[in-house]
Amino acid sequence: MPHSAEMSQLTSTLSRATSIPHVYDETLETRGGGTAYYMVECGGLLFLAWFDEDTQEMIISPLDLWDMENLEDALDDPMPLLSYQAIDREGFERMAAQTFAASALPAVTTH
């Protein structure tokens, strides 16, 4: 399971990006009903993001807590998958350089 700091950062990022409160729940013991919207990959594990109608929050919960038969009936096909990975400045600079290099216009030779 990803560290609690990583899950806190994930839910905070998703809350800011969507303007919907996101909460990590690793137990699902006291949740109401809701609709599944997307999956999140974090730390090599899959999580389901679903809207809890009782609390009006988007709940991020480990996929392995769900009964697969019920889950298959509830999921849209295809289901969006977000991949979350925190990145530091060095990693950002490396990825930005690769992106810029890949999108650079090809050299044009004129005769």
C-alpha positions as a Markdown table, in Angstrom:
| # | Residue | x | y | z |
|---|---|---|---|---|
| 1 | Met | 0.0 | 0.0 | 0.0 |
| 2 | Pro | 1.3 | 3.5 | -0.8 |
| 3 | His | 2.4 | 5.5 | 2.2 |
| 4 | Ser | -0.2 | 7.7 | 3.9 |
| 5 | Ala | 1.8 | 10.9 | 2.8 |
| 6 | Glu | 1.5 | 9.8 | -0.8 |
| 7 | Met | -2.2 | 9.1 | -0.5 |
| 8 | Ser | -2.7 | 12.5 | 1.2 |
| 9 | Gln | -0.8 | 14.2 | -1.6 |
| 10 | Leu | -2.9 | 12.3 | -4.2 |
| 11 | Thr | -6.3 | 13.2 | -2.6 |
| 12 | Ser | -5.2 | 16.8 | -2.2 |
| 13 | Thr | -4.1 | 17.0 | -5.9 |
| 14 | Leu | -7.3 | 15.4 | -7.1 |
| 15 | Ser | -9.4 | 17.7 | -4.9 |
| 16 | Arg | -7.7 | 20.8 | -6.3 |
| 17 | Ala | -7.9 | 19.6 | -9.9 |
| 18 | Thr | -11.6 | 18.7 | -9.7 |
| 19 | Ser | -13.0 | 21.0 | -7.0 |
| 20 | Ile | -14.6 | 17.9 | -5.5 |
| 21 | Pro | -13.3 | 16.8 | -2.1 |
| 22 | His | -11.4 | 13.5 | -2.4 |
| 23 | Val | -10.9 | 11.2 | 0.6 |
| 24 | Tyr | -8.8 | 8.1 | 0.9 |
| 25 | Asp | -10.6 | 5.2 | 2.6 |
| 26 | Glu | -8.8 | 2.0 | 3.0 |
| 27 | Thr | -11.6 | 0.1 | 4.8 |
| 28 | Leu | -15.0 | 1.0 | 3.3 |
| 29 | Glu | -16.7 | 0.0 | 6.5 |
| 30 | Thr | -19.0 | 3.0 | 6.9 |
| 31 | Arg | -19.7 | 4.2 | 3.4 |
| 32 | Gly | -23.0 | 4.7 | 1.6 |
| 33 | Gly | -23.8 | 4.0 | -2.0 |
| 34 | Gly | -22.4 | 5.9 | -5.0 |
| 35 | Thr | -21.2 | 5.8 | -8.6 |
| 36 | Ala | -17.8 | 4.7 | -9.8 |
| 37 | Tyr | -16.1 | 7.3 | -12.0 |
| 38 | Tyr | -12.5 | 6.3 | -12.6 |
| 39 | Met | -9.6 | 4.3 | -11.5 |
| 40 | Val | -6.3 | 5.6 | -10.1 |
| 41 | Glu | -3.0 | 3.9 | -10.3 |
| 42 | Cys | -0.6 | 4.9 | -7.5 |
| 43 | Gly | 2.5 | 3.1 | -6.4 |
| 44 | Gly | 1.8 | 0.2 | -8.7 |
| 45 | Leu | -1.7 | -0.4 | -7.1 |
| 46 | Leu | -5.2 | 0.3 | -8.5 |
| 47 | Phe | -7.8 | 2.3 | -6.6 |
| 48 | Leu | -11.4 | 3.0 | -7.4 |
| 49 | Ala | -12.6 | 6.6 | -7.3 |
| 50 | Trp | -16.3 | 6.8 | -6.6 |
| 51 | Phe | -18.7 | 9.4 | -5.5 |
| 52 | Asp | -20.3 | 8.8 | -2.1 |
| 53 | Glu | -23.8 | 10.2 | -2.3 |
| 54 | Asp | -24.2 | 10.4 | 1.5 |
| 55 | Thr | -21.0 | 12.6 | 2.1 |
| 56 | Gln | -20.8 | 14.2 | -1.3 |
| 57 | Glu | -17.1 | 13.2 | -1.5 |
| 58 | Met | -15.1 | 11.3 | -4.0 |
| 59 | Ile | -13.8 | 8.3 | -2.3 |
| 60 | Ile | -10.5 | 6.7 | -3.3 |
| 61 | Ser | -10.4 | 3.1 | -2.1 |
| 62 | Pro | -8.2 | 0.1 | -2.9 |
| 63 | Leu | -9.6 | -2.0 | -5.7 |
| 64 | Asp | -9.0 | -5.2 | -3.7 |
| 65 | Leu | -11.7 | -4.2 | -1.2 |
| 66 | Trp | -14.4 | -4.6 | -3.8 |
| 67 | Asp | -16.2 | -7.8 | -4.8 |
| 68 | Met | -15.1 | -8.3 | -8.4 |
| 69 | Glu | -18.5 | -9.6 | -9.6 |
| 70 | Asn | -20.3 | -6.5 | -8.2 |
| 71 | Leu | -17.6 | -4.3 | -9.5 |
| 72 | Glu | -17.8 | -5.6 | -13.0 |
| 73 | Asp | -21.5 | -4.7 | -13.1 |
| 74 | Ala | -20.9 | -1.2 | -11.8 |
| 75 | Leu | -18.0 | -0.1 | -14.1 |
| 76 | Asp | -18.3 | 1.5 | -17.4 |
| 77 | Asp | -16.3 | -0.1 | -20.2 |
| 78 | Pro | -13.9 | 1.4 | -20.8 |
| 79 | Met | -13.2 | 3.0 | -17.4 |
| 80 | Pro | -10.8 | 6.0 | -17.3 |
| 81 | Leu | -7.5 | 5.3 | -15.6 |
| 82 | Leu | -5.4 | 8.1 | -14.0 |
| 83 | Ser | -1.8 | 7.4 | -13.2 |
| 84 | Tyr | -0.4 | 9.4 | -10.3 |
| 85 | Gln | 3.3 | 9.9 | -9.6 |
| 86 | Ala | 4.8 | 12.7 | -7.7 |
| 87 | Ile | 7.7 | 14.3 | -9.5 |
| 88 | Asp | 10.6 | 16.4 | -8.2 |
| 89 | Arg | 12.3 | 19.3 | -10.1 |
| 90 | Glu | 15.0 | 17.1 | -11.6 |
| 91 | Gly | 12.5 | 14.6 | -12.9 |
| 92 | Phe | 10.3 | 17.4 | -14.3 |
| 93 | Glu | 13.3 | 19.0 | -16.1 |
| 94 | Arg | 14.2 | 15.6 | -17.6 |
| 95 | Met | 10.6 | 14.9 | -18.8 |
| 96 | Ala | 10.2 | 18.4 | -20.1 |
| 97 | Ala | 13.4 | 18.2 | -22.1 |
| 98 | Gln | 12.2 | 14.8 | -23.6 |
| 99 | Thr | 8.8 | 16.3 | -24.4 |
| 100 | Phe | 10.3 | 19.4 | -26.1 |
| 101 | Ala | 12.8 | 17.3 | -28.1 |
| 102 | Ala | 10.0 | 14.9 | -29.3 |
| 103 | Ser | 7.8 | 17.8 | -30.4 |
| 104 | Ala | 10.6 | 19.8 | -32.1 |
| 105 | Leu | 9.9 | 20.5 | -35.8 |
| 106 | Pro | 12.0 | 18.4 | -38.1 |
| 107 | Ala | 14.9 | 20.2 | -39.8 |
| 108 | Val | 13.8 | 21.3 | -43.3 |
| 109 | Thr | 16.4 | 21.4 | -46.1 |
| 110 | Thr | 15.8 | 23.6 | -49.1 |
| 111 | His | 17.5 | 23.1 | -52.4 |
